[in-house]
Amino acid sequence: MHTLAKRIHNITPKDVRLTFEDGSTVVLEMRSAEFFQEAFQAEGSDSEGTTYRLVTDGEDDPLVAGREADDGWATAGIVDDVEPAAE
């Protein structure tokens, strides 16, 4: 299992703080977090109501975040760290 995905799964339904490879962060109010064998999918929204989707196909693949935009979905980045938002 992907370590960061497992951490999100364990924190959900509480808010999660994601740190991306570029150092930027976002706090998400999680709606769902599910494993399908090794694959993982999750969805949450930030304080402005923007929806984010998180996906990985397994332990060796990156955890990628997408952000809903006016014209579809845009890559938000590769997740580098996950922690509970309320620490």
C-alpha positions in Angstrom: 0.0 0.0 0.0 1.1 3.5 -0.7 2.3 5.1 2.6 0.8 8.6 1.9 -2.5 7.2 0.6 -2.7 5.0 3.7 -2.1 8.1 5.9 -4.9 10.0 4.2 -7.2 7.0 4.6 -6.4 6.8 8.3 -7.0 10.6 8.9 -10.3 10.8 6.9 -12.9 12.0 7.6 -10.9 14.7 9.5 -9.3 17.5 7.5 -5.9 16.7 5.8 -3.0 19.0 5.0 -1.2 18.0 1.8 2.3 19.2 0.9 3.2 19.1 -2.7 6.7 18.6 -4.2 7.0 22.3 -4.9 6.5 23.1 -1.2 2.9 24.4 -1.5 0.2 23.2 0.8 -3.5 22.8 0.8 -6.0 21.7 3.6 -8.8 19.5 2.4 -12.1 18.6 4.0 -12.2 15.0 2.9 -15.3 13.5 1.4 -14.0 10.0 0.6 -10.9 7.9 0.6 -11.0 4.3 -0.7 -8.5 1.6 -1.7 -9.2 -0.8 -4.5 -6.6 -3.5 -3.9 -3.4 -1.4 -4.3 -5.1 1.5 -6.1 -6.3 4.5 -4.1 -8.8 7.3 -4.8 -9.9 10.2 -2.6 -11.8 13.4 -2.9 -11.9 16.5 -0.8 -12.4 20.3 -1.1 -10.4 23.3 0.1 -11.8 26.3 2.0 -12.8 28.0 -1.2 -14.9 25.0 -2.3 -12.5 23.7 -5.0 -12.7 20.0 -5.4 -9.5 17.9 -5.4 -9.1 14.3 -6.4 -6.1 12.2 -5.3 -5.1 9.0 -7.0 -2.3 6.4 -7.0 -2.0 2.9 -8.6 0.2 1.5 -5.9 3.2 1.7 -3.6 5.7 2.6 -6.3 3.6 5.2 -8.1 3.3 8.8 -7.0 0.2 10.1 -5.3 -1.1 12.7 -7.7 -3.6 15.4 -7.0 -6.0 17.0 -9.5 -7.9 20.2 -9.0 -11.3 21.0 -10.6 -11.1 24.0 -12.8 -13.7 25.9 -14.9 -12.7 23.9 -18.0 -12.2 20.5 -16.4 -9.4 19.1 -14.3 -5.9 20.4 -13.8 -2.9 18.7 -12.2 -2.3 20.2 -8.7 0.9 18.3 -8.1 2.5 15.3 -6.7 1.9 14.9 -2.9 5.1 14.8 -0.9 3.7 14.8 2.7 0.4 14.3 4.5 -0.6 15.2 8.0 -3.8 15.9 10.0 -4.8 19.6 9.5 -5.5 20.1 13.2 -2.1 19.6 14.9 
